[in-house]
């Protein structure tokens, strides 16, 4: 059931169309790379940098989920 109050504005539609072009595995790969980089930095004693880079993993995974939802549900 389509409801007019659920329509997205044109800016959101453009963003969703562009992000749908990015393969979902890119987000997973970027997340895993950030975890690996964080571990390497931690082992080298750079704890602040390790925490900063390591904190990217969750947002990257969330962007991947959003990307997958846009692809699955399409844009209207």
Secondary structure, DSSP 8 states (H G I E B T S, - for coil): ---GGG---HHHHHHHHHHTTS-HHHHHHHHHHHHHHHHHHHHTT-HHHHHHHHTHHHHHHHHHHHHHHHHHH---
